Amino acid sequence: MELKNILKEAKMQISELLSLGETHYRVEQANYNRKTKNWEIVISFLIEKLSKPPESSSSDSEEKVYERTFKVVMINDAGEVMGFYMYKE
């Protein structure tokens, strides 16, 4: 399977699993393991932070605060998802 198809599949799987709606996904890393014949794809995206900073009295606007989250999707040569993991550096 070609890399561009693997990347497209990884983005689609994360989008469907997490139901984040419209968000900007970035491919951070793609690595093929010849021994296991799996692609390890690291994808990042922005999500709204659950814990927001204290409100400031100087600002009346409601500003959303986002953080970048990273996930790993393992996909085999046939395009099947073999795993979905939290990314740890």
C-alpha positions as CSV (number, residue, x, y, z in Angstrom):
1,M,0.0,0.0,0.0
2,E,1.3,3.5,-0.9
3,L,2.3,5.9,1.9
4,K,-0.2,8.5,0.7
5,N,-3.0,6.0,1.0
6,I,-1.8,4.9,4.5
7,L,-1.8,8.5,5.7
8,K,-5.3,9.1,4.3
9,E,-6.6,6.0,6.1
10,A,-4.9,7.0,9.4
11,K,-6.6,10.4,9.3
12,M,-9.9,8.9,8.4
13,Q,-9.7,6.4,11.3
14,I,-8.9,9.0,13.9
15,S,-11.6,11.3,12.6
16,E,-14.2,8.5,12.9
17,L,-13.0,7.2,16.2
18,L,-12.8,10.5,18.0
19,S,-15.8,12.4,16.4
20,L,-14.0,15.7,16.6
21,G,-15.9,17.3,13.7
22,E,-13.9,19.8,11.6
23,T,-10.3,19.9,12.8
24,H,-6.9,20.3,11.2
25,Y,-5.0,17.0,11.3
26,R,-1.2,17.0,10.7
27,V,0.9,13.9,9.9
28,E,3.9,14.2,12.3
29,Q,5.6,10.9,11.5
30,A,5.3,7.8,9.4
31,N,7.5,4.7,10.0
32,Y,7.3,1.3,8.4
33,N,8.4,-1.7,10.5
34,R,9.6,-4.3,8.0
35,K,9.6,-7.0,10.7
36,T,5.9,-6.6,11.7
37,K,4.9,-5.2,8.3
38,N,3.0,-2.4,10.0
39,W,3.0,1.4,9.4
40,E,3.2,3.5,12.6
41,I,1.6,6.9,11.8
42,V,1.7,9.7,14.3
43,I,-1.0,12.3,13.7
44,S,-1.7,15.5,15.7
45,F,-4.7,17.7,15.9
46,L,-6.1,20.5,18.1
47,I,-8.7,20.0,20.7
48,E,-10.3,22.5,23.1
49,K,-8.7,22.3,26.6
50,L,-10.9,21.0,29.3
51,S,-9.2,23.2,32.0
52,K,-9.2,26.8,31.0
53,P,-7.2,29.6,32.5
54,P,-8.9,31.8,35.1
55,E,-11.1,34.5,33.6
56,S,-9.5,37.9,33.3
57,S,-11.5,40.9,34.2
58,S,-9.8,42.9,31.4
59,S,-11.3,40.8,28.6
60,D,-14.9,40.4,27.8
61,S,-14.4,38.2,24.8
62,E,-14.7,34.4,25.2
63,E,-11.4,33.0,23.9
64,K,-11.2,29.2,23.3
65,V,-8.0,27.6,24.4
66,Y,-6.7,24.7,22.4
67,E,-3.9,22.1,22.8
68,R,-2.3,19.9,20.3
69,T,-2.9,16.1,20.9
70,F,-0.9,13.3,19.3
71,K,-2.2,9.8,18.5
72,V,-0.5,6.8,16.9
73,V,-2.3,4.6,14.4
74,M,-0.8,1.2,13.4
75,I,-1.9,0.0,10.0
76,N,-0.8,-3.2,8.2
77,D,0.0,-3.6,4.5
78,A,-3.6,-4.5,3.7
79,G,-4.8,-1.1,5.1
80,E,-6.3,-2.6,8.3
81,V,-6.0,-0.8,11.6
82,M,-4.0,-2.9,14.0
83,G,-3.9,-0.4,16.9
84,F,-4.7,3.1,18.1
85,Y,-2.6,4.5,20.9
86,M,-1.7,7.6,22.9
87,Y,1.6,9.0,21.6
88,K,4.4,9.1,24.1
89,E,7.8,10.7,23.3
